[in-house]
Amino acid sequence: MENIFLEYPYKNHHHIALVSLNRPKVLNALSTDLMNELVDCFLDLDKNPEVRVIILTGSDRAFAAGADIAQMVAATPIDQINDQRFRTWEMLKLITKPIIAAVNGFALGGGCELAMSCDFIIAGDEAKFSQPEIKIGTIPGAGGTQRLTRAIGKSKAMMMVLTGEMIDAKTAYEWGLVAKVVPSATLLQETFEVAKIISERAPVAVRLAKEAVNKSFEMTLKDGMDFERRNFYLTFSSLDQKEGMNAFLEKRNPKYQGN
């Protein structure tokens, strides 16, 4: 893989994988090749029964500074359709395991959209977020008008999309775009600690919980509640649910096997 770097097991933890974007000369701009490699890597990790949490990061300078404009400048609408890169983006939704975006530096345009495609974002305190597509005569195309609006509300999202201006990590946290802000120097360690906590939870329950939270954006409250209840019932077919409740009653730490 030329455009990404996989470290697994990460810090010798066999339930956690670290995936790093690796196009430093262009601030990790999201080329079609990079996205194809990234999705293939995620799909492989999703099939690995040992992996329970995936961390996605970039560099200290940039998580990802948008799409690769050099690939797009002369494109026609048919070129864009035939490129099929948005089909690749759609495949991110197939990943059943939690993906945490660890964001340092710039997360601009497609970089911001990629971070939002993860399950949640932990940001270094020097991170910057924006959807600057309007500055080059276009609009977001990988979720910037949709996920951003759901995360921070119409008014703030509209301002970001129409101005293209950046917000800092503190603002992104206050607006609800990121879950946590930590010192940039310790971003990966802090994200690893969160990933460890999740990796110690019952994998089946984690998968069903992720699925239910994501469905909340696509359903009415009634339908969402029905879906949640169905997943709640499903956990009772899991051996890990028995282990978790018995461990609680016996006042010991559970040992989850992922079944």
Secondary structure, 3 states (H helix, E strand, C coil): CCCEEEECCECCECCEEEEEECCHHHCCCECHHHHHHHHHHHHHHHHCCCCCEEEEECCCCEEEECECHHHHCCCCHHHHHHHCHHHHHHHHHHCCCCEEEEECEEEECHHHHHHHHCCEEEEECCCEEECHHHHHCCCCCCCCCCHHHHHHCHHHHHHHHHHCCCEEHHHHHHHCCCCEEECHHHHHHHHHHHHHHHHCCCHHHHHHHHHHHHHCCCCCHHHHHHHHHHHHHHHCCCHHHHHHHHHHHCCCCCCCCCC
